[in-house]
């Protein structure tokens, strides 16, 4: 476990994200991450001349026919090592009766997704992986085929046009706006609010490719990870006649403040604490969705506009100059059109692949 956790810091200069060590230990600790109670997970290390040169984790749900996935991939620029790691993950998936293996997904679509395709010099963003430019070719050479892309879109607050447009829209539709209510996340009722976030998330994203409902263990872990981000971030709910319509979350981009070696001690926590307090230049919107029952309903466009207006307002008050909306499925034309109207161009692209496991059986 120690070699697995420590490897990203050594490989960081090659272009990989470096996660916090304590957070990765928690993710792989069944006593602290309830997700592991109903998933089989295996970790693999690649060694060359007595030195770890790569790592990968494979994940298979124990209940139901959910897809097998690989993730937490890190490696030196070594095609043989990457291929061997992917084969190890394939073998684990085959052992559990899965015909295919998808990834990178750490662990599922609800977590970190994909390998970076462009731009290669992308600035660090919270929970959006950085990977070396040679990785996509190595995954393809190992026999994996592209499954689809996810996108990030970035809004520059200095030139945003949405808030003025939404004020005009709200003025024209005052009767409908009277039925729409926005409310913030009630921190006094933290666990119940997290459950409401999970319910809306599961519903709004249910039809997306690779959608996996959040399990109770994941929700508990999400609650622990969300609490510090809400020091300066915010979750906003939209309600129509009292019924939940959608939500948006906006959190500070603490990624640039994370220590390069993944250690919080002795001094890494100082920069992180400042970032969690909102002393950063950018933010991320990881959740922006509308409940399926309201798709095509008059409340849908109004709620989406109001939620975006609220998130932009949070960013403006905090002094965050840029806001990234991510991730978005490439085939989600409705959201991509909304981003175009917002004036938030595509600023990043990540790819998922699928490989067969039949040759590993």
LUMPALUM-633430 format. One record per residue: x negated, z negated, y of N, C-alpha, C in turn. Coordinates in steps of 0.2 Angstrom, whole numbers, padded with zeros to 4 digits, always signed. Example, Ala and Ser with C-alpha at 12.3 -4.5 7.8 and 13.67 -1.06 7.14 Angstrom:
# LUMPALUM-633430
-0066-0039-0028-0062-0039-0022-0066-0039-0016 -0064-0035-0011-0068-0036-0005-0064-0039+0000 
//
This chain:
# LUMPALUM-633430
-0004+0000-0006+0000+0000+0000-0004+0000+0006 -0010-0004+0006-0014-0004+0012-0017+0003+0014 -0020+0006+0009-0022+0013+0011-0017+0018+0013 -0011+0017+0011-0005+0021+0013-0004+0020+0020 -0004+0014+0022-0002+0012+0029-0007+0013+0034 -0014+0013+0032-0019+0013+0036-0021+0021+0037 -0019+0025+0033-0022+0032+0033-0020+0036+0040 -0013+0035+0042-0012+0039+0048-0016+0038+0054 -0019+0031+0055-0023+0030+0061-0029+0034+0060 -0032+0035+0054-0038+0039+0054-0037+0046+0055 -0031+0048+0053-0030+0056+0053-0026+0057+0060 -0025+0053+0064-0022+0054+0071-0025+0059+0075 -0032+0059+0075-0035+0064+0079-0034+0071+0077 -0032+0072+0071-0030+0079+0068-0024+0082+0071 -0020+0078+0074-0013+0080+0077-0007+0077+0074 -0008+0071+0070-0003+0068+0067+0000+0062+0071 +0006+0061+0071+0009+0055+0074+0006+0048+0070 +0005+0043+0074+0002+0037+0071+0008+0032+0072 +0011+0030+0067+0017+0025+0067+0014+0018+0068 +0018+0013+0070+0016+0006+0070+0016+0004+0063 +0010+0000+0061+0009-0002+0054+0014-0007+0052 +0016-0012+0057+0021-0017+0054+0028-0014+0053 +0029-0008+0057+0036-0005+0056+0036-0001+0049 +0030+0002+0047+0030+0006+0041+0030+0001+0035 +0027-0005+0036+0027-0010+0031+0034-0012+0029 +0038-0013+0035+0045-0015+0034+0049-0010+0031 +0048-0003+0032+0052+0002+0029+0051+0002+0022 +0045+0000+0019+0044+0001+0012+0044-0006+0009 +0047-0011+0012+0048-0018+0009+0056-0018+0008 +0057-0018+0001+0064-0019-0001+0068-0025+0002 +0064-0030+0003+0067-0036+0005+0069-0036+0013 +0066-0031+0016+0067-0030+0024+0071-0024+0025 +0071-0019+0021+0074-0013+0022+0079-0012+0017 +0086-0013+0018+0091-0012+0013+0092-0005+0011 +0089+0000+0014+0090+0007+0012+0087+0007+0005 +0081+0004+0003+0078+0004-0003+0082+0001-0009 +0087-0002-0007+0091-0005-0013+0095+0000-0017 +0096+0005-0014+0100+0010-0018+0096+0017-0017 +0090+0017-0016+0086+0023-0017+0079+0022-0021 +0077+0027-0025+0071+0026-0028+0066+0029-0024 +0060+0026-0022+0055+0028-0018+0049+0028-0021 +0044+0033-0021+0038+0032-0024+0033+0035-0018 +0027+0031-0018+0022+0033-0013+0016+0036-0017 +0013+0041-0015+0007+0044-0018+0001+0045-0013 -0005+0044-0015-0011+0045-0011-0015+0051-0015 -0018+0055-0011-0023+0060-0013-0030+0057-0012 -0034+0057-0017-0041+0055-0016-0046+0060-0017 -0052+0060-0013-0057+0065-0014-0064+0061-0013 -0068+0061-0018-0074+0057-0018-0073+0050-0016 -0068+0047-0019-0067+0040-0017-0064+0038-0011 -0061+0043-0007-0059+0042+0000-0052+0045+0000 -0047+0041+0003-0040+0044+0003-0040+0050+0008 -0037+0055+0006-0037+0061+0011-0030+0063+0012 -0025+0060+0009-0018+0062+0011-0013+0057+0008 -0007+0057+0010-0002+0053+0007+0005+0057+0008 +0010+0054+0004+0017+0057+0004+0021+0052+0001 +0028+0052+0002+0033+0048-0001+0038+0052-0003 +0041+0051-0009+0047+0054-0012+0053+0049-0012 +0059+0052-0011+0065+0048-0011+0070+0051-0014 +0074+0047-0018+0080+0050-0022+0085+0044-0022 +0091+0046-0020+0097+0041-0020+0099+0040-0027 +0100+0033-0028+0101+0031-0035+0109+0032-0037 +0113+0032-0031+0120+0033-0032+0122+0040-0030 +0126+0044-0034+0128+0051-0031+0123+0056-0032 +0125+0062-0030+0120+0068-0031+0116+0070-0025 +0115+0065-0020+0111+0067-0014+0105+0070-0015 +0102+0074-0010+0096+0077-0011+0090+0073-0012 +0085+0075-0015+0078+0072-0016+0075+0074-0009 +0070+0070-0007+0067+0072-0001+0059+0070-0001 +0055+0073+0003+0048+0071+0004+0047+0069+0011 +0043+0064+0013+0041+0063+0019+0035+0058+0020 +0034+0056+0026+0028+0051+0027+0022+0055+0026 +0022+0062+0026+0016+0066+0024+0011+0065+0030 +0005+0064+0027-0001+0064+0031-0007+0067+0027 -0011+0071+0030-0017+0074+0026-0022+0077+0030 -0028+0077+0027-0033+0081+0031-0032+0088+0030 -0035+0093+0033-0034+0100+0033-0037+0102+0026 -0033+0101+0021-0035+0102+0014-0029+0105+0010 -0029+0111+0009-0023+0114+0006-0022+0112-0001 -0027+0110-0004-0027+0108-0011-0024+0101-0011 -0026+0097-0007-0023+0090-0006-0016+0090-0004 -0014+0094+0000-0007+0095+0002-0002+0097-0004 -0005+0102-0007-0001+0105-0013-0001+0100-0018 -0006+0096-0020-0006+0091-0025-0001+0085-0023 +0000+0083-0016+0004+0078-0014+0012+0081-0015 +0013+0087-0013+0020+0090-0014+0021+0090-0021 +0017+0092-0025+0018+0092-0033+0020+0086-0035 +0016+0080-0033+0018+0074-0035+0025+0072-0033 +0027+0073-0027+0034+0072-0025+0039+0076-0029 +0037+0082-0030+0042+0086-0035+0043+0083-0042 +0037+0081-0044+0038+0078-0051+0042+0072-0051 +0042+0068-0046+0046+0062-0045+0053+0064-0045 +0055+0069-0041+0062+0072-0040+0064+0074-0047 +0060+0078-0050+0062+0081-0057+0063+0075-0062 +0059+0070-0062+0060+0064-0066+0067+0061-0065 +0070+0061-0059+0076+0059-0057+0082+0064-0058 +0080+0069-0061+0086+0074-0062+0087+0079-0056 +0083+0079-0051+0084+0084-0046+0081+0090-0046 +0084+0096-0045+0082+0103-0046+0078+0105-0040 +0079+0102-0034+0075+0104-0028+0073+0097-0024 +0068+0099-0019+0065+0094-0015+0065+0096-0008 +0068+0093-0003+0068+0095+0004+0064+0090+0008 +0061+0093+0013+0058+0089+0018+0054+0093+0023 +0050+0090+0027+0049+0083+0028+0055+0079+0031 +0057+0074+0027+0062+0069+0029+0060+0062+0027 +0059+0058+0032+0056+0051+0031+0061+0046+0033 +0066+0044+0029+0067+0046+0022+0073+0051+0021 +0077+0051+0026+0083+0056+0026+0084+0059+0033 +0089+0063+0033+0090+0067+0040+0092+0062+0045 +0093+0055+0043+0095+0050+0048+0088+0047+0051 +0082+0049+0048+0076+0046+0051+0072+0052+0054 +0065+0052+0053+0061+0057+0056+0062+0064+0052 +0062+0069+0056+0064+0076+0053+0059+0081+0054 +0056+0085+0049+0053+0091+0050+0046+0091+0052 +0043+0097+0052+0036+0098+0054+0036+0102+0060 +0032+0100+0065+0032+0104+0071+0030+0111+0071 +0034+0115+0074+0032+0123+0074+0030+0125+0080 +0033+0122+0086+0031+0124+0093+0034+0119+0097 +0030+0118+0103+0024+0120+0105+0018+0115+0102 +0013+0118+0101+0007+0114+0097+0005+0108+0102 +0005+0109+0108+0003+0104+0113+0008+0099+0116 +0014+0099+0112+0020+0095+0114+0018+0087+0115 +0020+0085+0121+0019+0078+0123+0023+0073+0118 +0020+0067+0117+0023+0063+0112+0030+0061+0114 +0035+0060+0109+0041+0058+0110+0044+0053+0105 +0047+0048+0106+0049+0043+0102+0053+0046+0096 +0050+0045+0090+0054+0047+0083+0054+0054+0082 +0050+0058+0086+0050+0065+0085+0043+0067+0083 +0042+0069+0076+0035+0069+0073+0030+0074+0076 +0024+0072+0077+0019+0077+0079+0015+0078+0072 +0014+0085+0071+0010+0087+0065+0005+0092+0067 +0000+0093+0063-0005+0098+0065-0002+0105+0064 -0005+0110+0068-0002+0117+0068-0003+0121+0061 -0008+0118+0057-0009+0122+0050-0004+0119+0045 +0000+0114+0046+0004+0111+0041+0009+0116+0038 +0013+0119+0043+0018+0124+0040+0016+0129+0035 +0010+0132+0036+0007+0137+0032+0006+0134+0025 +0003+0127+0025+0001+0124+0019+0007+0122+0015 +0013+0120+0018+0019+0119+0014+0022+0125+0011 +0021+0131+0015+0024+0137+0012+0019+0139+0006 +0013+0139+0007+0008+0141+0002+0009+0136-0005 +0012+0130-0004+0014+0126-0010+0020+0128-0013 +0023+0134-0011+0029+0136-0014+0036+0134-0011 +0036+0131-0005+0042+0129-0002+0044+0135+0003 +0051+0135+0003+0054+0140+0008+0058+0137+0013 +0058+0140+0019+0061+0137+0025+0068+0136+0024 +0071+0130+0026+0078+0128+0025+0081+0128+0032 +0078+0128+0037+0081+0128+0044+0077+0124+0049 +0079+0125+0055+0075+0122+0060+0079+0117+0064 +0076+0112+0067+0080+0107+0072+0076+0108+0079 +0080+0107+0084+0077+0108+0091+0077+0102+0095 +0073+0102+0100+0074+0097+0106+0075+0101+0112 +0079+0099+0117+0080+0102+0123+0079+0096+0128 +0075+0098+0134+0073+0093+0139+0076+0095+0146 +0079+0090+0149+0082+0090+0155+0078+0087+0160 +0076+0091+0166+0072+0088+0171+0077+0085+0176 +0077+0079+0178+0082+0076+0182+0081+0079+0189 +0075+0081+0191+0075+0083+0198+0079+0090+0199 +0080+0093+0194+0084+0099+0195+0091+0100+0191 +0093+0094+0189+0099+0094+0185+0105+0095+0189 +0110+0099+0186+0116+0101+0189+0122+0098+0187 +0122+0094+0181+0128+0092+0178+0132+0087+0182 +0129+0082+0185+0133+0077+0188+0137+0080+0193 +0135+0084+0198+0139+0087+0203+0145+0091+0200 +0143+0095+0195+0149+0099+0191+0154+0094+0188 +0152+0089+0185+0156+0084+0182+0161+0081+0187 +0158+0079+0193+0162+0076+0198+0168+0081+0200 +0166+0087+0200+0171+0092+0202+0177+0093+0197 +0174+0093+0190+0179+0094+0185+0183+0088+0184 +0181+0082+0185+0185+0076+0185+0190+0076+0190 +0188+0078+0196+0193+0079+0202+0199+0083+0200 +0197+0089+0196+0203+0093+0195+0207+0091+0189 +0205+0086+0185+0208+0084+0179+0209+0076+0179 +0212+0074+0185+0213+0067+0186+0217+0064+0181 +0223+0067+0179+0228+0064+0175+0224+0063+0168 +0220+0068+0165+0217+0067+0159+0211+0062+0160 +0208+0062+0165+0203+0057+0166+0205+0050+0166 +0212+0049+0168+0214+0042+0168+0215+0039+0160 +0215+0044+0156+0216+0042+0149+0209+0041+0145 +0204+0043+0149+0197+0043+0146+0194+0036+0149 +0191+0032+0145+0187+0026+0147+0180+0026+0144 +0175+0025+0148+0168+0024+0145+0167+0016+0146 +0163+0014+0141+0161+0007+0141+0154+0006+0138 +0151+0002+0140+0144+0000+0138+0144-0004+0131 +0138-0004+0128+0137-0008+0122+0137-0015+0124 +0142-0019+0120+0142-0026+0121+0137-0030+0117 +0132-0032+0121+0126-0035+0117+0129-0042+0114 +0134-0045+0117+0136-0051+0115+0140-0051+0108 +0142-0045+0106+0145-0043+0100+0140-0038+0096 +0134-0039+0095+0129-0034+0094+0130-0031+0087 +0131-0035+0082+0132-0032+0075+0138-0028+0074 +0144-0030+0077+0150-0027+0077+0149-0020+0081 +0145-0020+0086+0144-0014+0090+0140-0009+0086 +0135-0012+0083+0131-0007+0079+0135-0004+0073 +0140-0008+0070+0144-0005+0065+0148+0001+0068 +0151+0000+0074+0155+0005+0078+0150+0011+0079 +0144+0010+0081+0139+0016+0082+0139+0020+0075 +0138+0016+0070+0137+0019+0063+0143+0023+0061 +0149+0020+0062+0155+0024+0060+0156+0030+0064 +0155+0030+0071+0155+0036+0075+0150+0041+0073 +0144+0039+0071+0138+0043+0069+0140+0047+0063 +0142+0043+0058+0144+0046+0051+0149+0051+0052 +0154+0050+0056+0160+0055+0057+0157+0061+0061 +0154+0060+0067+0152+0065+0071+0147+0070+0068 +0143+0067+0064+0138+0071+0061+0139+0073+0054 +0145+0072+0051+0147+0073+0044+0146+0080+0042 +0147+0085+0046+0147+0092+0044+0140+0095+0045 +0136+0091+0047+0129+0094+0048+0125+0095+0042 +0121+0100+0041+0117+0101+0035+0113+0095+0034 +0113+0093+0027+0109+0087+0025+0112+0080+0027 +0118+0080+0030+0121+0074+0032+0122+0069+0027 +0120+0063+0028+0120+0057+0023+0123+0051+0027 +0128+0049+0024+0131+0043+0028+0126+0037+0028 +0127+0033+0033+0122+0027+0034+0125+0022+0029 +0120+0020+0025+0122+0014+0020+0121+0007+0023 +0125+0002+0021+0124-0004+0024+0117-0007+0025 +0113-0005+0020+0106-0007+0021+0102-0004+0027 +0104+0003+0028+0101+0006+0034+0104+0004+0040 +0111+0002+0040+0114-0001+0046+0110-0007+0049 +0109-0011+0044+0106-0018+0045+0099-0016+0048 +0095-0012+0045+0088-0010+0048+0089-0007+0055 +0094-0002+0056+0095+0001+0062+0096-0005+0068 +0100-0010+0066+0102-0015+0071+0095-0018+0073 +0090-0020+0068+0084-0023+0070+0080-0018+0075 +0080-0012+0073+0076-0007+0077+0079-0006+0084 +0086-0006+0084+0089-0004+0091+0088-0010+0096 +0088-0016+0094+0088-0022+0098+0083-0021+0104 +0076-0020+0102+0071-0020+0107+0072-0014+0112 +0075-0008+0109+0075-0002+0113+0081-0003+0118 +0086-0007+0117+0091-0008+0122+0089-0013+0128 +0083-0015+0128+0081-0019+0134+0081-0015+0140 +0080-0008+0140+0081-0004+0145+0085+0002+0144 +0086+0003+0137+0090+0009+0135+0098+0007+0135 +0102+0011+0133+0109+0010+0133+0113+0014+0128 +0118+0012+0125+0123+0015+0121+0130+0015+0125 +0133+0021+0126+0139+0021+0129+0144+0024+0125 +0150+0021+0124+0156+0024+0120+0161+0027+0125 +0164+0032+0122+0170+0035+0126+0176+0034+0121 +0182+0032+0125+0188+0031+0122+0193+0035+0125 +0198+0037+0121+0204+0041+0124+0210+0037+0122 +0214+0035+0126+0220+0030+0125+0218+0025+0120 +0212+0022+0121+0209+0017+0117+0206+0019+0110 +0207+0025+0108+0204+0027+0102+0197+0030+0103 +0192+0028+0099+0185+0031+0100+0184+0038+0099 +0181+0041+0104+0180+0048+0105+0173+0050+0103 +0168+0047+0106+0161+0049+0105+0157+0044+0108 +0150+0045+0108+0145+0041+0110+0139+0044+0112 +0135+0041+0116+0129+0043+0118+0124+0037+0118 +0118+0038+0116+0113+0033+0117+0107+0036+0120 +0104+0032+0125+0098+0034+0128+0093+0029+0128 +0087+0030+0126+0081+0025+0125+0075+0027+0128 +0071+0022+0131+0065+0024+0134+0060+0027+0129 +0056+0032+0131+0051+0035+0127+0045+0031+0127 +0045+0027+0122+0039+0022+0121+0033+0025+0117 +0034+0031+0115+0029+0034+0110+0022+0034+0114 +0021+0036+0120+0014+0036+0123+0011+0030+0123 +0015+0024+0123+0013+0017+0124+0010+0014+0117 +0012+0018+0112+0010+0015+0105+0003+0015+0104 +0000+0010+0101-0007+0010+0100-0010+0015+0095 -0015+0019+0097-0018+0024+0093-0020+0022+0086 -0021+0016+0085-0023+0014+0078-0017+0011+0074 -0011+0011+0078-0005+0008+0075-0004+0000+0075 -0009-0003+0078-0009-0010+0078-0007-0013+0084 -0002-0018+0084+0000-0021+0090-0004-0027+0092 -0008-0030+0088-0013-0035+0090-0020-0032+0090 -0024-0035+0094-0023-0041+0099-0019-0038+0105 -0020-0032+0107-0018-0030+0114-0013-0025+0114 -0011-0021+0109-0007-0016+0109+0000-0018+0111 +0002-0024+0110+0009-0026+0112+0010-0026+0119 +0005-0026+0123+0006-0027+0131+0009-0020+0133 +0006-0015+0132+0008-0008+0134+0015-0007+0131 +0016-0009+0125+0023-0008+0122+0028-0012+0125 +0027-0018+0127+0032-0022+0130+0034-0019+0137 +0029-0016+0141+0030-0013+0147+0035-0007+0146 +0033-0003+0141+0037+0003+0139+0044+0001+0137 +0045-0004+0133+0052-0006+0131+0056-0009+0137 +0052-0011+0142+0056-0013+0148+0058-0008+0153 +0056-0002+0151+0058+0004+0154+0053+0007+0159 +0047+0005+0159+0041+0007+0163+0038+0013+0160 +0042+0019+0159+0040+0025+0157+0042+0031+0161 +0040+0037+0160+0042+0042+0164+0048+0047+0161 +0049+0045+0154+0054+0050+0151+0058+0046+0146 +0063+0049+0143+0068+0045+0139+0070+0050+0134 +0074+0048+0128+0076+0052+0123+0084+0050+0122 +0088+0055+0121+0095+0055+0119+0095+0056+0112 +0095+0051+0107+0095+0053+0100+0102+0054+0097 +0107+0051+0101+0114+0052+0098+0118+0054+0104 +0122+0060+0103+0127+0063+0108+0132+0066+0103 +0137+0063+0102+0142+0066+0097+0149+0065+0099 +0154+0069+0096+0161+0068+0097+0164+0068+0090 +0169+0063+0089+0172+0062+0083+0176+0068+0081 +0176+0070+0074+0179+0076+0072+0186+0077+0074 +0190+0071+0074+0197+0072+0076+0198+0074+0083 +0193+0074+0087+0194+0076+0094+0191+0083+0095 +0188+0086+0090+0185+0093+0091+0191+0098+0094 +0190+0101+0099+0195+0106+0101+0201+0102+0105 +0201+0096+0106+0205+0092+0110+0203+0092+0117 +0208+0091+0122+0206+0091+0129+0201+0085+0130 +0201+0080+0126+0197+0074+0127+0190+0076+0126 +0189+0081+0121+0182+0083+0119+0177+0085+0125 +0179+0090+0129+0175+0092+0134+0174+0087+0139 +0179+0083+0141+0179+0078+0146+0174+0072+0144 +0175+0070+0137+0171+0065+0135+0164+0067+0135 +0162+0073+0132+0155+0075+0132+0152+0075+0139 +0156+0078+0144+0154+0078+0151+0152+0071+0154 +0157+0066+0152+0157+0060+0155+0151+0056+0152 +0150+0057+0145+0144+0054+0142+0137+0056+0144 +0137+0063+0145+0131+0065+0148+0130+0063+0155 +0135+0062+0159+0134+0060+0166+0132+0052+0166 +0135+0049+0161+0132+0042+0160+0125+0041+0158 +0123+0045+0154+0116+0045+0152+0111+0047+0157 +0113+0052+0161+0109+0054+0166+0109+0049+0172 +0114+0045+0173+0114+0040+0177+0110+0034+0175 +0109+0032+0169+0105+0027+0166+0098+0030+0168 +0096+0036+0166+0089+0038+0167+0087+0038+0175 +0092+0040+0179+0091+0040+0186+0089+0033+0189 +0093+0028+0187+0092+0021+0189+0086+0018+0186 +0083+0020+0180+0077+0018+0177+0071+0022+0180 +0072+0027+0183+0066+0031+0186+0063+0036+0181 +0067+0037+0175+0065+0042+0170+0066+0049+0173 +0060+0053+0173+0061+0059+0176+0063+0065+0172 +0062+0064+0165+0064+0069+0160+0068+0065+0155 +0073+0069+0152+0077+0066+0146+0077+0072+0141 +0075+0070+0135+0075+0075+0129+0081+0073+0125 +0085+0078+0124+0091+0078+0119+0088+0081+0112 +0088+0076+0107+0085+0078+0101+0087+0073+0095 +0088+0076+0089+0087+0083+0088+0094+0087+0088 +0093+0094+0088+0099+0098+0087+0098+0103+0082 +0103+0104+0077+0102+0109+0072+0102+0116+0076 +0098+0121+0074+0097+0127+0077+0104+0131+0076 +0108+0130+0071+0114+0133+0070+0120+0130+0074 +0119+0125+0077+0124+0121+0081+0125+0125+0088 +0129+0130+0087+0129+0134+0094+0133+0131+0099 +0138+0127+0097+0142+0123+0102+0137+0118+0106 +0133+0115+0103+0128+0110+0106+0123+0114+0110 +0120+0120+0107+0115+0124+0111+0118+0127+0117 +0124+0129+0117+0128+0131+0123+0128+0126+0128 +0130+0120+0126+0131+0114+0130+0124+0113+0134 +0119+0113+0130+0112+0112+0133+0110+0118+0138 +0112+0124+0137+0111+0129+0141+0115+0128+0148 +0121+0126+0147+0125+0124+0153+0122+0119+0157 +0119+0114+0153+0116+0108+0156+0110+0110+0160 +0107+0115+0158+0100+0117+0161+0094+0113+0158 +0095+0112+0151+0090+0109+0147+0088+0114+0142 +0082+0118+0143+0080+0123+0139+0077+0119+0132 +0076+0123+0127+0073+0121+0121+0065+0120+0123 +0063+0114+0120+0057+0111+0122+0053+0110+0116 +0056+0110+0110+0052+0109+0104+0056+0111+0098 +0052+0113+0092+0056+0116+0086+0052+0113+0080 +0056+0110+0075+0053+0107+0069+0057+0111+0063 +0053+0112+0058+0056+0115+0052+0056+0111+0046 +0062+0112+0042+0062+0109+0035+0061+0114+0030 +0059+0112+0024+0058+0117+0018+0061+0114+0012 +0062+0118+0007+0065+0116+0001+0060+0120-0005 +0059+0115-0010+0055+0118-0015+0058+0116-0022 +0058+0120-0027+0061+0119-0033+0056+0114-0037 +0060+0111-0042+0056+0106-0046+0056+0108-0053 +0058+0114-0055+0059+0116-0062+0052+0116-0066 +0047+0118-0062+0040+0119-0065+0037+0112-0066 +0040+0106-0063+0037+0100-0064+0040+0096-0070 +0046+0099-0073+0050+0095-0078+0045+0094-0084 
//
